[in-house]
Amino acid sequence: MHLEIKRSYFTEQLNDVLKAISNRTALPILSGIKLEADNDKLVLIGSNGEISIEITIPTEVDNEEILTITEPGEAVLPARFFTDIVKKLAGEYVQLKSTDQYSIQVSGGKSNFVISGSNPDEYPLLPEVNNEESLKIASSALKTIINETNFAVSSSETRPVLTGVNWQFFENEIHFTATDSHRLALRKLKDKSHAIEIKNAIIPGKALHELNKIIEDSDEDVEINFSQNQVLFKYGNLRFISRLLEGNYPDTSRLFPENYETNLVINNDEFLKAIDRVSLLALESGNSAIKMTIDSNRVVLSSNSPEIGNVEEEVTSVDLEGEPLQISFNSRYMMDALRAVPEEEVSIEFFGTMKPFTLQSNTSNDVIQLILPIRTY
Amino acid sequence: MHLEIKRSYFTEQLNDVLKAISNRTALPILSGIKLEADNDKLVLIGSNGEISIEITIPTEVDNEEILTITEPGEAVLPARFFTDIVKKLAGEYVQLKSTDQYSIQVSGGKSNFVISGSNPDEYPLLPEVNNEESLKIASSALKTIINETNFAVSSSETRPVLTGVNWQFFENEIHFTATDSHRLALRKLKDKSHAIEIKNAIIPGKALHELNKIIEDSDEDVEINFSQNQVLFKYGNLRFISRLLEGNYPDTSRLFPENYETNLVINNDEFLKAIDRVSLLALESGNSAIKMTIDSNRVVLSSNSPEIGNVEEEVTSVDLEGEPLQISFNSRYMMDALRAVPEEEVSIEFFGTMKPFTLQSNTSNDVIQLILPIRTY
């Protein structure tokens, strides 16, 4: 391998590939980044066995020549170490050149590094994902969907399927569901164009979290392909592959109650800040439960801890109807849900002290957040 | 106690006092902040037993009334919890009001907190420091002195005196010395005005670090008073008290060699970046040693690790004279020292492969950094 590449552009791409690479890996070669230089492109590959990222760098970007390949070749180099070097080198360009036995000389400015690598033939092949089960979503829409649901996946491995987001494919709609069994986020997307024949796929929350960091908030399409065990996201020069979670996702459709007893419409930001304040006392006493009392015309948040003190804050409602109510909930779940309803006004429907309640935008029902109360009464 | 205070100003002062307060304290009451409200001022006190901070808030600041005291009184409240509440409350002002038995009601916007406190009579008295042994330094100069020396104190408690900076008082000069026995920083300050009769005082590095975060880069004077065991820094409405370290500070005056064998003058920033790059390889192989080779007209940094690779970088010298040299040093110590010589060009004097070398500004000898080489040859 012998090539020269624009350092700033190369650093960005390396940083993206790093998102799939872990130093704590059972397979030591996976702590490396694979470089495949061709006559007219350089491919970067990183993988932690669960997520794999492949980025193809062309010789020209926006009519500027950023890559000159003098001699094709392959290499596997320690990923973080190599990226740090490229980042800190002087000079606008960096040169890579094979020396003996898997080693690569990395030069820029007046620096010359020689880095020992691994045998590229030992790097595992990335999973194959065919193009049959295919779907397109604009990257900005995909980011929104991830932001509205991904926070609610379970962080516990007790029920592995709950660590993922369940994508359900209907004829004209896709549903995205995440739950840790204490709260649930459901996003619905109207989509008539997809060619997906499977019923559902469970995508690991960690994969969606990393994908969200790489794709930009633009109207460029992300093409998504599903195979038996894998999902592939294609976005510009990026291929992002994740394994799917195996197992049956619980049926959550019956969780949503109908006919609320109490409906509260409230300013999202003001409510979020009030809960943040009141939760200070709950957190100081080592839990996250705060109490809400609704009577005919007042909404009061409160928390009480004999050792530490107590707090009460009245919040102003935009609209309030139905039965009086006392309910306790986890303040963090409430704040997460409010942040995931990106509208100025939120409608909260309650079905009684012991029943789950739901949050929705006051103007759309694309996204619905459900929270189980805490039994304190 | 019953008072009202401007929230933004109060938050800033609380944040400063917090710098002396630790949650991991042997004396539980010290995790609290003490408030003493008088007819015309509010005093905030925090202490971890080693550092104490006292801030006096007047009723007016810059002709604006920021504090109204309706009823004097004292309280001790959980410091971080109380500060978080004040920070997150709504409204421009916050009200504090004693309720029963050491509790304080904290109100702002529509929030009402009641916080349980401790008995203010049980809060320890701050050490007394008299005004006899006194000295004034502009806060900007004091910050510079701390930045140039404090990084070199020892982080190990093996020799406690080395965790502090030694202030030595001469008739017309003050010397500030910090060393962890691998490197040393010495700052000299011409000062004829001081009225200090003690020979020296060892101030804990941790105290100077916190003080540095509080005082601003201005020409306002800091008045410094020494007593037997304590030092007091007075700055505006702040009193910052630290214990002094007991014991004899080693005599470091004989460490500085004369008549260099090799003298290298080099651009500070370029040299720092080159060392930062070359150290990447050393760090990847788990140590910090890099090698420098000087011959008649070339200066080359290098590092070599059989498993990981090697690196070589030539650096451009501004001036170079004397004997050829090979020397190894800790890259972190070199970078720390370069950052503490705040001049564009640095003069480095070497006295042979095994002897300590020194860094100084090319234009002034107020500050001198000394580093012991690593024996690798």
Interface residues (C-beta under 8 A of the other chain):
Chain A: P78 F81 D84 I85 K88 L89 A90 S103 G109 K110 S111 N112 F113 V114 I115 S116 K273 A274 D276 R277 V278 L280 L281 E284 E307 I308 G309 N310 V311 E312 E313 E314 V315 T316
Chain B: P78 F81 D84 I85 K88 L89 A90 S103 G109 K110 S111 N112 F113 V114 I115 S116 K273 A274 D276 R277 V278 L280 L281 E284 E307 I308 G309 N310 V311 E312 E313 E314 V315
